[in-house]
Amino acid sequence: MSEVAPQPPEQIEAEDVMTYVRFVLSHPGMSRWLKDALASAMERDPISVLNDLELLSLITRSRIRRDL
């Protein structure tokens, strides 16, 4: 029986945020794009980051549907 990787939590407790940030930034399996985006996001207003992420998600999902 193959082991399934654990799913990330739906929500991270406020006191654990930096633990997750450090994990992503130091993990060799994470993409450079994600690391750069996370590092940049940590310097910005979090509401602005979420707004940008919503737009990025919308555009990316539309691109996937177009390419199917």
Helices and strands as residue ranges (DSSP letters): G 14-16, H 17-26, H 32-41, H 46-67
